[in-house]
Amino acid sequence: MVHSARDVAVRAFVHILLLLAKRYELVLAVNRESSAEELRRAYRKLSLKTHPDKGGKQSDQQKLQKAKDSWEKAVIRVCDQSQLT
């Protein structure tokens, strides 16, 4: 089975969201089929909890930011490719 760059990025993003949510005892209702808006809301909720000023770890915040950046780049790349065709 071949996965697109977007699928791989979404899968990694959801994986990081759920791992960190478990660590911070949050319940996030997201999966690979979640909409972009649902993923953004889950990210926002988790980023508030993992922020170092709110008692979170710097390393967790960095992992979350890196996953978000990868996800956004993959979405932009897919959008750019679809405009070319």
N, C-alpha and C positions, 0 to 999 in steps of 0.2 A: 504494500500500500504506500503510495507516494503522498507526502504531506507538503502543503505549500508553506512558504515562509511565515505567512500569517497564522496558519494553524499551529505551527511549532511555537511561535511567539505567544499565542493565546494560551496554549497548553502550559508553557513555562510560567506565564504570568499568573494563571489560575493556581498552579502548583505552589508558587511562592506566597500568594495571597492566603491560601488555605493553611500552609505550614505556619506562617506568622500569626494567623488568626488563632490557631490552636495554642500557640505559645502564649498569646495574650488573652486567652479565654474569651474570644469573640466568636459569634456565630455569623458566618457569611453564607448567604444562599447563592453561590455562584458555581458554575461549571463551564465546561468548554463550549456549551451552546448558549451561554449567557450573552445578552446584547452588550454592545459597547457601553451603553448608559449604565447598565447594571454593574459592569466591571468598574466603571469610573466611580460609582457610589461606594462599592466595596473597597476600592483603593483609598478613597477619601476617608472612610471610616477607620480603616486600618492605619493609614498614615498619621492620623491624629493620635492614635493609641501608641504607635511606635516612635513618635517624635521624641528626641532626647529631652526636650524641655518639658515633656509630659510624663517623664519617667521611663521612656523606652530606651533601647540600646542603639547607639550610633550605627553599629554593624547591621542591625535589623533594618534601620531606615535606609542604609545604603543598598542592601539587597533589594528592598522594595522599589527604590528609585531606579536601580539598574534594570529590574524586570519591567517596570513601566516604560522606560526608555526603549527597550528592545521591542516591546509590544507596539508602541507608537510608530517606531521606524518601520516595522513590518506592515502596519496598516497604511502608512504613507506610501510605501513601496508598491503595495497592491493597488492603491488608488492611482498612482502614477502609471502603472502598467496598463490599467484598464482604460485610461485616457488615451494611451498610444494606439489602442486597437479600435 
